[in-house]
Amino acid sequence: MQLVDLRSDTVTRPTPAMRTAMAEADVGDDVFGEDPTVNRLEAMAAERFGHEAALLVSSGTQGNLLALLTHCGRGDEYICGQQAHNYRTEGGGAAVLGGIQPQPIKVEADGTLELAQVEADIKPHDFHYARTRLLSLENTISGKVLPLDYMRAARDLCDRHGLALHLDGARVCNAAVALGVEPAEIASLFDSVSICLSKGLGCPAGTLLVGSRDFVAEARRWRKVVGGGMRQVGFIAAAGIHALDHHIDRMETDHANARRLADGLARIEGIDVDHNSVQTNMVFVNVAPDQVEDFAAQCERHRVLVRTRNPNRLVTHLDIDADGIDHAIEVMSSYFDA
Ligand SMILES: *Cc1c(COP(=O)(O)O)cnc(C)c1O
């Protein structure tokens, strides 16, 4: 049995076709702007995501950081969710490196931030306060999809208050596939979007940051400042081009596999499935706290990898097919039958 690694969609290995594209990439010095494959990917990404320009960066964390450094200056503030990746799990980079203050607010059960609350947290123009510059949303957030109407309302709010709007779109392609729209329909509502190539899109590394020409020029400067300028990085860009061409529409398979997993696990006494969470490639489950470690160990003995935490996030991706899902269900079922 092949390994069924449900811990994250970051664990995928490049497919044989992707490796071929990488091996054959034409490369140059990207800091000089001379890597033809990077230039091709950036042009393609701008088009695909409905913006003037794009920048290839090393990671999603770096993409969000560059966006915050570009939109905000020292003493400015961005509003985001309490559980937002760019607040909780990026080491406080915007504050550490940019002197930018986060204003986190509660994330509702559907993944949205209540817009009335966002509005209430915009600071008055008065020297007692940080200057609120930006609203940052995340889509998908914990596997949940923000509705188009909601994102449009957020755009309106930002226009009314003169705020920029950023999307942490690490998994925005999953959101687009779930909504049945082109990624540009979502991305064009924002001033900037970061899109991970290294998650559901199946690349070994890389994130795209898209926005206006001016925004990307400034982000490119910040990328150099934080040490993110890379040289013959066309090898990574080639994987990105392959992924944008071949790995977006197929995410429907990952979403179907997540539903298959949720349906299978729902029949197991001992596993509590959060059905509301199953909108894209994630399934959140709970097992009894005193069984979490043992459960994960038993899964691993049968070549199924899960994290040892509650709620436990199970993630489907390119390297897991329907047989793998059925195997995982069987292994988890047998743990509670024993
Ligand atoms: C993974 C992730 C990031 C960061 O990406 P890295 O490439 O791991 O730095 C940012 N935002 C969200 C929502 C993510 O899931």
The ligand as a Gaussian input file, in Angstrom:
#p B3LYP/6-31G(d) Opt

LIG

0 1
 C        0.469000      27.535000       4.282000
 C       -0.172000      28.841000       4.401000
 C        0.573000      30.015000       4.372000
 C        2.084000      30.038000       4.378000
 O        2.682000      29.320000       3.409000
 P        4.174000      28.755000       3.592000
 O        4.552000      28.478000       2.193000
 O        4.059000      27.560000       4.453000
 O        4.986000      29.833000       4.200000
 C       -0.110000      31.209000       4.437000
 N       -1.441000      31.243000       4.546000
 C       -2.185000      30.142000       4.599000
 C       -3.669000      30.254000       4.709000
 C       -1.578000      28.897000       4.520000
 O       -2.326000      27.800000       4.591000

